[in-house]
Amino acid sequence: MAHHASAKKRIRQIERRTAVNRNRVGAIRTSIKKVEAAIASGDQAAAREALKVAQPVIHGGVTKGVLHRNTAARRLSRLSARIKAMQS
């Protein structure tokens, strides 16, 4: 357990940041699941709209440091590829 005041403060700050970061990661996962559900339903228009909503959420996670930029790019690329493949 921390004994110094500064170390105790860091523990409090880390708890707050962890809660915020978990919320952000959860929002990213939810938005991805919504796109995947729209893809599974077979409705390409709904899938495109869901991806349009999910894209800024995912990029926001990159900006805030909870997601690596290459991971975000890979996920968006794979989702858009799956939506594009629905045409044929």
C-alpha positions as protocol buffer text, in pm:
chain_id: "A"
residue {
  index: 1
  type: MET
  ca { x: 0 y: 0 z: 0 }
}
residue {
  index: 2
  type: ALA
  ca { x: 119 y: 351 z: -78 }
}
residue {
  index: 3
  type: HIS
  ca { x: 248 y: 560 z: 210 }
}
residue {
  index: 4
  type: HIS
  ca { x: 329 y: 890 z: 39 }
}
residue {
  index: 5
  type: ALA
  ca { x: 55 y: 1140 z: -41 }
}
residue {
  index: 6
  type: SER
  ca { x: 164 y: 1161 z: -405 }
}
residue {
  index: 7
  type: ALA
  ca { x: 146 y: 784 z: -444 }
}
residue {
  index: 8
  type: LYS
  ca { x: -202 y: 777 z: -289 }
}
residue {
  index: 9
  type: LYS
  ca { x: -311 y: 1049 z: -530 }
}
residue {
  index: 10
  type: ARG
  ca { x: -175 y: 851 z: -825 }
}
residue {
  index: 11
  type: ILE
  ca { x: -380 y: 549 z: -714 }
}
residue {
  index: 12
  type: ARG
  ca { x: -696 y: 763 z: -709 }
}
residue {
  index: 13
  type: GLN
  ca { x: -617 y: 908 z: -1051 }
}
residue {
  index: 14
  type: ILE
  ca { x: -547 y: 565 z: -1199 }
}
residue {
  index: 15
  type: GLU
  ca { x: -883 y: 436 z: -1075 }
}
residue {
  index: 16
  type: ARG
  ca { x: -1065 y: 725 z: -1243 }
}
residue {
  index: 17
  type: ARG
  ca { x: -873 y: 690 z: -1570 }
}
residue {
  index: 18
  type: THR
  ca { x: -928 y: 314 z: -1573 }
}
residue {
  index: 19
  type: ALA
  ca { x: -1304 y: 364 z: -1544 }
}
residue {
  index: 20
  type: VAL
  ca { x: -1303 y: 616 z: -1829 }
}
residue {
  index: 21
  type: ASN
  ca { x: -1088 y: 395 z: -2050 }
}
residue {
  index: 22
  type: ARG
  ca { x: -1308 y: 91 z: -1985 }
}
residue {
  index: 23
  type: ASN
  ca { x: -1612 y: 294 z: -2089 }
}
residue {
  index: 24
  type: ARG
  ca { x: -1437 y: 396 z: -2409 }
}
residue {
  index: 25
  type: VAL
  ca { x: -1335 y: 39 z: -2492 }
}
residue {
  index: 26
  type: GLY
  ca { x: -1690 y: -76 z: -2419 }
}
residue {
  index: 27
  type: ALA
  ca { x: -1833 y: 186 z: -2655 }
}
residue {
  index: 28
  type: ILE
  ca { x: -1594 y: 72 z: -2926 }
}
residue {
  index: 29
  type: ARG
  ca { x: -1692 y: -292 z: -2881 }
}
residue {
  index: 30
  type: THR
  ca { x: -2061 y: -205 z: -2883 }
}
residue {
  index: 31
  type: SER
  ca { x: -2032 y: -6 z: -3204 }
}
residue {
  index: 32
  type: ILE
  ca { x: -1843 y: -291 z: -3372 }
}
residue {
  index: 33
  type: LYS
  ca { x: -2106 y: -541 z: -3258 }
}
residue {
  index: 34
  type: LYS
  ca { x: -2380 y: -322 z: -3405 }
}
residue {
  index: 35
  type: VAL
  ca { x: -2204 y: -324 z: -3742 }
}
residue {
  index: 36
  type: GLU
  ca { x: -2156 y: -700 z: -3724 }
}
residue {
  index: 37
  type: ALA
  ca { x: -2522 y: -749 z: -3635 }
}
residue {
  index: 38
  type: ALA
  ca { x: -2626 y: -540 z: -3935 }
}
residue {
  index: 39
  type: ILE
  ca { x: -2395 y: -746 z: -4157 }
}
residue {
  index: 40
  type: ALA
  ca { x: -2541 y: -1068 z: -4017 }
}
residue {
  index: 41
  type: SER
  ca { x: -2895 y: -946 z: -4088 }
}
residue {
  index: 42
  type: GLY
  ca { x: -2802 y: -904 z: -4453 }
}
residue {
  index: 43
  type: ASP
  ca { x: -2908 y: -541 z: -4478 }
}
residue {
  index: 44
  type: GLN
  ca { x: -2627 y: -361 z: -4653 }
}
residue {
  index: 45
  type: ALA
  ca { x: -2775 y: -13 z: -4608 }
}
residue {
  index: 46
  type: ALA
  ca { x: -2810 y: -64 z: -4232 }
}
residue {
  index: 47
  type: ALA
  ca { x: -2457 y: -203 z: -4216 }
}
residue {
  index: 48
  type: ARG
  ca { x: -2320 y: 105 z: -4393 }
}
residue {
  index: 49
  type: GLU
  ca { x: -2505 y: 337 z: -4155 }
}
residue {
  index: 50
  type: ALA
  ca { x: -2379 y: 140 z: -3854 }
}
residue {
  index: 51
  type: LEU
  ca { x: -2022 y: 162 z: -3988 }
}
residue {
  index: 52
  type: LYS
  ca { x: -2066 y: 536 z: -4042 }
}
residue {
  index: 53
  type: VAL
  ca { x: -2159 y: 570 z: -3674 }
}
residue {
  index: 54
  type: ALA
  ca { x: -1886 y: 330 z: -3554 }
}
residue {
  index: 55
  type: GLN
  ca { x: -1599 y: 489 z: -3745 }
}
residue {
  index: 56
  type: PRO
  ca { x: -1566 y: 808 z: -3536 }
}
residue {
  index: 57
  type: VAL
  ca { x: -1607 y: 607 z: -3216 }
}
residue {
  index: 58
  type: ILE
  ca { x: -1318 y: 380 z: -3315 }
}
residue {
  index: 59
  type: HIS
  ca { x: -1100 y: 672 z: -3425 }
}
residue {
  index: 60
  type: GLY
  ca { x: -1181 y: 847 z: -3099 }
}
residue {
  index: 61
  type: GLY
  ca { x: -1042 y: 548 z: -2915 }
}
residue {
  index: 62
  type: VAL
  ca { x: -719 y: 590 z: -3109 }
}
residue {
  index: 63
  type: THR
  ca { x: -704 y: 959 z: -3022 }
}
residue {
  index: 64
  type: LYS
  ca { x: -757 y: 887 z: -2653 }
}
residue {
  index: 65
  type: GLY
  ca { x: -499 y: 609 z: -2648 }
}
residue {
  index: 66
  type: VAL
  ca { x: -717 y: 307 z: -2570 }
}
residue {
  index: 67
  type: LEU
  ca { x: -670 y: 153 z: -2915 }
}
residue {
  index: 68
  type: HIS
  ca { x: -366 y: 132 z: -3140 }
}
residue {
  index: 69
  type: ARG
  ca { x: -411 y: 308 z: -3473 }
}
residue {
  index: 70
  type: ASN
  ca { x: -320 y: 0 z: -3676 }
}
residue {
  index: 71
  type: THR
  ca { x: -573 y: -207 z: -3480 }
}
residue {
  index: 72
  type: ALA
  ca { x: -843 y: 51 z: -3554 }
}
residue {
  index: 73
  type: ALA
  ca { x: -749 y: 62 z: -3920 }
}
residue {
  index: 74
  type: ARG
  ca { x: -754 y: -318 z: -3944 }
}
residue {
  index: 75
  type: ARG
  ca { x: -1097 y: -346 z: -3780 }
}
residue {
  index: 76
  type: LEU
  ca { x: -1249 y: -73 z: -3997 }
}
residue {
  index: 77
  type: SER
  ca { x: -1094 y: -225 z: -4308 }
}
residue {
  index: 78
  type: ARG
  ca { x: -1228 y: -571 z: -4233 }
}
residue {
  index: 79
  type: LEU
  ca { x: -1576 y: -441 z: -4153 }
}
residue {
  index: 80
  type: SER
  ca { x: -1593 y: -232 z: -4470 }
}
residue {
  index: 81
  type: ALA
  ca { x: -1466 y: -526 z: -4675 }
}
residue {
  index: 82
  type: ARG
  ca { x: -1741 y: -747 z: -4533 }
}
residue {
  index: 83
  type: ILE
  ca { x: -2002 y: -482 z: -4614 }
}
residue {
  index: 84
  type: LYS
  ca { x: -1867 y: -445 z: -4967 }
}
residue {
  index: 85
  type: ALA
  ca { x: -1875 y: -824 z: -5015 }
}
residue {
  index: 86
  type: MET
  ca { x: -2248 y: -824 z: -4940 }
}
residue {
  index: 87
  type: GLN
  ca { x: -2316 y: -683 z: -5290 }
}
residue {
  index: 88
  type: SER
  ca { x: -2221 y: -1000 z: -5470 }
}
